[in-house]
Amino acid sequence: MAVWYSLVDTVLQHFDAEAAHGLALRALKSGLVPRDRKLDQPRLGVELWGRRLANPIGLAAGFDKNAEVPDELLAIGFGVVEIGSVTPRPQVGNPRPRLFRLHEDRGVINRMGFPGHGLDAVLPRLRVRPRRGFVGVNIGANKDSEDRAADYVTCARSLAAHADYLVCNVSSPNTPGLRNLQGREQLADLLKRVQDAISARPVPLVVKIAPDATDDDLDDIVAVCRDLGMEGIIIGNTTLSRPATLRSPRKDETGGLSGAPLAQLATDVLRKTAQRVERQFPLIGCGGIGSGADAYAKIRAGATLVQLYSAMVFEGPPLIRRIKDELEALLARDGFGSVNAAVGADL
Ligand SMILES: Cc1cc2nc3c(=O)[nH]c(=O)nc-3n(C[C@H](O)[C@H](O)[C@H](O)COP(=O)(O)O)c2cc1C
């Protein structure tokens, strides 16, 4: 298997990053990507929203934007797969190139701008899939929309019945003005409207925020989420900041930075969020995870579930088994019988 992957890796390195991503999706669709056949160790099991997941490692939004391969992604070992962001209408996104690998930094910069097939294409794919495994649906707004909140309502109303949880993504840096929805009043208005839209068929509703949130922003976001009885926060999306340590010649490309250079910032903001949430609802830690130790740091900082995307760009599917084995060893070393027991251990 290792030889298979190093061959694939060598080939993909020669493609532009977005073309490589397209090939990865096609390989998954055609069953060419080997499954993770090892059973997850019981210690990796995690309780979330009254359900039990085999492991806490999730695939972050953006990889399978259009719900083309959620079950194939679960089969390669993820405990959770989040599809999206889905927008009501299809859109092409920003001009290419818009996705850049920062090899020297194990980072990625993207300014995709929500290219996607739109709600009418995604909905039938979710309708026909078997309801096995845990699949979250991440929703967003069209770039040219006049009432952005209405876009979330439209997507939520149609997709809730097919989602194990729903995410309002108000933190993409590549749709101008979208992050304004994180402001106290706008966020409360948006989330209330979405809650009303899914009241007939409630499903855990979470909001995904930017790792660039200030302490004041976090005060507001958490106050709104606690007031409204939200079921979770994902911390977080890509960052507009550029750490001084970046070495790649691509570091000044416009867009959101993700991968290893984001890890510390995202964990710090996760911890601050956890301190404000006081275990009123679960948190999902995302940003720069590339090892079991990275996942463990997020869990100890307050995350019940973690997600990753960029590390997959560099390592491919074998990464998931490696992270699970490393995390299991760390939990065992520190005497935790389950992921839940370790959540917030550093707080
Ligand atoms: C190419 C690319 C596309 C993304 N698209 C989305 C998206 O559509 N919706 C979203 O909520 N996050 C999106 N993200 C952000 C990721 O879900 C994740 O929050 C971020 O990359 C940090 O995790 P990572 O460091 O493990 O990549 C995207 C990230 C990348 C690299």
The ligand as an SDF file (V2000), in Angstrom:
LIG
                    3D

 31 33  0  0  0  0  0  0  0  0999 V2000
   -9.0910   24.2680   -0.7300 C   0  0  0  0  0  0  0  0  0  0  0  0
   -9.8890   24.5320    0.5040 C   0  0  0  0  0  0  0  0  0  0  0  0
  -11.2600   24.7430    0.3850 C   0  0  0  0  0  0  0  0  0  0  0  0
  -12.0220   24.9830    1.5120 C   0  0  0  0  0  0  0  0  0  0  0  0
  -13.3700   25.1620    1.3800 N   0  0  0  0  0  0  0  0  0  0  0  0
  -14.1340   25.3320    2.4960 C   0  0  0  0  0  0  0  0  0  0  0  0
  -15.5420   25.4530    2.3840 C   0  0  0  0  0  0  0  0  0  0  0  0
  -16.1170   25.3850    1.3040 O   0  0  0  0  0  0  0  0  0  0  0  0
  -16.2400   25.6530    3.5310 N   0  0  0  0  0  0  0  0  0  0  0  0
  -15.6490   25.7120    4.7620 C   0  0  0  0  0  0  0  0  0  0  0  0
  -16.3470   25.8710    5.7700 O   0  0  0  0  0  0  0  0  0  0  0  0
  -14.3130   25.5770    4.8890 N   0  0  0  0  0  0  0  0  0  0  0  0
  -13.5430   25.3820    3.8020 C   0  0  0  0  0  0  0  0  0  0  0  0
  -12.1900   25.2470    3.9300 N   0  0  0  0  0  0  0  0  0  0  0  0
  -11.5630   25.3490    5.2690 C   0  0  0  0  0  0  0  0  0  0  0  0
  -11.3420   23.9790    5.8960 C   0  0  0  0  0  0  0  0  0  0  0  0
  -12.5630   23.3270    6.1080 O   0  0  0  0  0  0  0  0  0  0  0  0
  -10.6090   24.1240    7.2560 C   0  0  0  0  0  0  0  0  0  0  0  0
  -11.4360   24.8540    8.1150 O   0  0  0  0  0  0  0  0  0  0  0  0
   -9.2660   24.8160    7.1300 C   0  0  0  0  0  0  0  0  0  0  0  0
   -8.5940   24.4410    5.9630 O   0  0  0  0  0  0  0  0  0  0  0  0
   -8.3600   24.5230    8.3300 C   0  0  0  0  0  0  0  0  0  0  0  0
   -8.0800   23.1450    8.4380 O   0  0  0  0  0  0  0  0  0  0  0  0
   -6.7070   22.4880    7.8720 P   0  0  0  0  0  0  0  0  0  0  0  0
   -5.5720   23.3210    8.4100 O   0  0  0  0  0  0  0  0  0  0  0  0
   -6.6960   21.0840    8.3870 O   0  0  0  0  0  0  0  0  0  0  0  0
   -6.7920   22.5570    6.4090 O   0  0  0  0  0  0  0  0  0  0  0  0
  -11.4010   25.0020    2.8050 C   0  0  0  0  0  0  0  0  0  0  0  0
  -10.0300   24.7800    2.9110 C   0  0  0  0  0  0  0  0  0  0  0  0
   -9.2670   24.5400    1.7820 C   0  0  0  0  0  0  0  0  0  0  0  0
   -7.7860   24.3010    1.9420 C   0  0  0  0  0  0  0  0  0  0  0  0
  1  2  1  0
  2  3  1  0
  2 30  2  0
  3  4  2  0
  4  5  1  0
  4 28  1  0
  5  6  2  0
  6  7  1  0
  6 13  1  0
  7  8  2  0
  7  9  1  0
  9 10  1  0
 10 11  2  0
 10 12  1  0
 12 13  2  0
 13 14  1  0
 14 15  1  0
 14 28  1  0
 15 16  1  0
 16 17  1  0
 16 18  1  0
 18 19  1  0
 18 20  1  0
 20 21  1  0
 20 22  1  0
 22 23  1  0
 23 24  1  0
 24 25  2  0
 24 26  1  0
 24 27  1  0
 28 29  2  0
 29 30  1  0
 30 31  1  0
M  END
$$$$
